[in-house]
Amino acid sequence: MSKKALIFGITGQDGYYLSKLLIEKGYDVHGVIRRHSNHQSELGLVGQLSGSITFEYGDLTDATSVDTIVHKVKPDETYNLAAQSHVKVSFDVPGYTGLVNAMGALNIMESLRKYAPTSKFYQASTSEMFGNVVDEDGFQRENTQMRPVSPYGVSKLFAHQMVSIYRKQYNLFACSGILFNHESPKRGDNFVTKKIVNYVRNGDFSQKLELGNLDARRDWGHAEDYVYGMWLMLQQDTPDDYVLSTGTTYSITDFLTMAFTKKGLDWKDYVVSVEKYQRPEDVHHLKGDSTKARTVLGWLPKHNLQSLIDDMMEN
């Protein structure tokens, strides 16, 4: 009999790639969506796979609806990819960010504890939990001190630590994947990488491209690689937390250079840094050490930043 997978946050970038992977592996995939007036907007990216997915209406901030879904589906594997994931926006709506990212994850774990205690659970954690703390060798890893500098990072740290508590206190098979920046052609347009690629690809240079901090350094990977790592975590005999990263860091200006060079252009002629896109407090340097995932899970990313940009430009 096919394994059942339940995905919260199925309509986003990671939900699309994870659903595609699980369908290919023969899973019975269930995804939670919120009711919209327009049915297509409910499905988002995963609408392309809708014929192979059973959709459940609910909202992870509503504990009762989460209970109902978990009790109905009784999943073998549960993935929480849902989040208010825009860091700058989290300063504008900190309460909502906490409700979705922190309490939403808690609602899922409580439901699993009550109605599907044997389900394996994956929580999407984030490198933003580290803030600006970096180990002496310049990397961030599973045991690096976490000191987030945004409401988004704080909300994710709450969920991350609750995973550890439910794993130890309730024997829930719960894992956190500490994901560094992962992108794809499916990324939302309000994220800086997609904003840059769309500007270059569309070829309308009548207005300057406005961005925020151009000096921030990020460890960028491809979402397709990262969802495979998520799945691998739930195939282990023992639950644990893992960093997923490429181990290489680039600045926003590096990304700009690589993207604009694809069209034979110099980004300095088209890009300006403006105050309105600056974060109140920014993370300056992210560089993940994924040795544990590579050693224990056998995980290895297939993409580098250039192939990621090529994929984003071509699709």
N, C-alpha and C positions, 0 to 999 in steps of 0.2 A: 504494500500500500504506500502511496506517495506521502512524503513528509508534508506537513502543513506549515507554511510560513506566514506570519502576520507582520505587516510593515506599517508603522506609523511614520508619516512623512513621505508617503509613496509618490506624491505628485511632484517632488523636486528632482534635482539633478541626480543625487545619489539613489533616490527611490527608483528612478528609471533604470539605471545601470544594474542595481541590485535585483530588481524584478526580472530583467532580461537574463541575468545570470541564473537565477533560481528556476525560471521557466525552462531554460536550457538543461538544467540538471533534474528536471522532472518533478519539481515541487508543485504542490497545490497552493498557489499564492493568493493571499487575502490582503487587501490594502484599505486603510482607513482614509476616508475623504470627508470633507465638510460640505454641507449643503450650500450651493450657490444658486443664484437665479439662472445662470447660464451653465448648462450641463458640461460643456466643453471646458469651461474654466475650472470646474470641479476636478477634472481629470488631469489637467496640466500636461506635462510631458508624457506621462505614462499612458495617456489616451491612445498612443500608438500601439500599445500592447494590451488594450482593454479586453480583447476577445479571450485572453488567456488568464485574466485576473478576476477574482470575486471581490467586489467593492462593498465595504461596510460603512454606513454613515455614522459619524461620531466626532468627538472632539476630545483630545487628550487632557484638556483642562477641566473636563466634566467627568468626575470620577465615576458617576453612575453609568455614563455611556461607555466608558472604558471597561467597567465590570461586565456590562451586557455583551460587548464584543468578545472579550476574552473568554467568558463563560460559553458563548455560542461556538466560537472557532476552536477553542482548546488547542492552540498551536504547539507544534514541536519546537519551533524557533520563532522568536519575536525580536524584531529590529526597531529601535527607536531612532529614526532619522529626523524627526520633526523638531523644528526650532524656529525661533525668531533669530535668524543667523546673521543679521547685518549689524556689525559692531557699532558703527556710528549711530544708527537708529536706536540702538539699545540705550543710549544716553537720553534720547527723546522720550522713550517709552520703557523706563526701567521696570515698572510694575508688571506690565504685560510680558516683558522679556522673562522676568522671574517666574511668572505664572506658567508660561509655556515651557520654558527650558528646565526649570527646577521642579515645580510641582507636577508638571506633565509627566516627567520621568518617574517621579514618586508614585503617581497614580497608576502607571503601568505596572511597576514592580509590586505594588500592593495587590493589584488584580491578579497578577501571576501567582503570588503567594497564596491567594485564596482559591483560585479556580483552575490554575494550570501550573502547579508547583514543579512539574518535571520539564516545563518548557525552558529552553536555553535562551538567554536574553542578551542582546547586544545594545549597548548605549554608545551613541556617537559623542565622544568627548572631543576636546579641541586644544590645539597648542596655545590658544589665547589664555588658557588657565595659567600658563607660566608667567605671563606678563613680561617683564624685562629681566627675569632671572635666567642666567645662563651658567652652566657648569664651567669649570676652569679651562676645559678644552674647547669651549665655544659651542658645545652641543646642549640640547635638552633631551632628557630621557625619562623613563618611567619614574625614577626616584628623584628627579630634579625638584627643588622646592617650587611650590606653586603660589604665585602672588599676582593674581589678575588685576588689570588696571581699567576694566570696563564692566558695566552691568552684565554684558553678555558673558564675559569670562567668569564673573562671580556666579552667575546662574548655572553655568555649565559645571563649575567646580562643585556646587552643591549636589548636582545629580551624580557627578563622578564619585564623590565620597559616599553618597547613599548606595551606590552600586556595591562598594566595598562592604558596607554595613549589611546589606541584604545577603550578600554572598557569605559573610561570616556568621551572622546571627540567625538567618533563616535557611541556610544551605541552598540558596537559589543559585543556579548556574548562570552567573551574571558576569559579563565582560565589558570593559570599556576600551574602545579604540581611540587613542589620543591622536587625532588626525591633524596633520599639518596641511597647509593650504593645498586644496585639490580642486582642479578646474576641469572643464570640458566644453565642447560646443553647446552643451545643454545648460550651461551656467546662466543664471539670471542676468539681465542687462544692467542691473544696478550695482554689480560688482566690478571692481576696477579693471580686472583682466578682460572681461567681456566688453566693457566700455571701450577699452583701447582697441581691441580686435575689431569691433563693429565699426569704429571710426575709420580705421585703416582700410577695412574691406569695402565699406560703402563708398569711399572715394569722394565724399563731399567735404572739401576742406575750406568751405566758405567761412566757417567759424572755427575758432581755436578750440581744442579739446581741453576742458577744464578738469584738473585732477587735484588731489590733496598733497600729502607728503610724498615726494618723489625719492626720498633717501631710505625709506623703510625697506628692510631686507626680509624676504620670504623664502620658504622652502616649498616650491610649487611641484605638485604631482598631478597625475591624471586620475579622475574619479573612477574610471574603469579599473585601474590597478587597485584602488583603495577598497572598493566594494568586495573584491576578491579576498582581500585581507580580512574584512568583516566576516565573511562566510567561513574562512579558515578558523577563526577564533572559536566559532561555535561547533567545529568538528573535533575539537580536542576533548580529552578525557577530563581535564581539570580546567576550571575557569580562571582567567587571569586578565590583566590589563596589558596592552601593547601600544607602543608608538608606531605609527605608520608614516613614513617620510622618505624622501629621496636622499637626504643627507647632504644636499647641496643648496646653497642659498644664493639668491640673486636680488638685486635692488629693483625698484619700480623702473628706474632709468635703464637698467639692463633689459627688462621686459620690453620697454618702449623701443630700445635700439633694435632688438631682435624682430619685433613686429613691424616696425616701419621699414627696416632694411628689406623685408620681403617684397616691398613695393619700390625699393630703390630710393627711399626718402630719409631725410634727417628729421628725427622727431622734434628737435629743438625749434624747428620752423613752425610747428603746429600745436605745441603743448604749452599750457601755462598752469602754474600751481596757484590755487586760489584758497582764500581763508575758509569759505563755506564748506569745503570738503575736508578740512582738517579735523581730526578727532580731538576732543578735549584733552585726552591723554592717550598717547599712541604706544604700541609695541614696536620697538625699533629693529629687533633682530630675532628671527626664528630659524632654527636649524636643528632638525631632529635626528636622533640616533636610533635607527630602527633595527639595531643588531639583534635584539631579542626576538622580534617578529621574523627576521630572516633566519635565525637559528632554530627557534622552536617551531614556527609555523611553516617554514620553507617558503616564505613570501618573498617575492622579488619584483619590484616595479619594472614594467616593460618600457615605460616612456621616460624621456627627459624633457627639459623645458622646451627645447627646440621642436621636438616631435609633438608636444602638447600645443604649442603655438601653431604649428603646421595644421594640426587637426582642427583647431578652432578657426583658422583662416579658411580652410577648405570645406567645412561643413557648416 
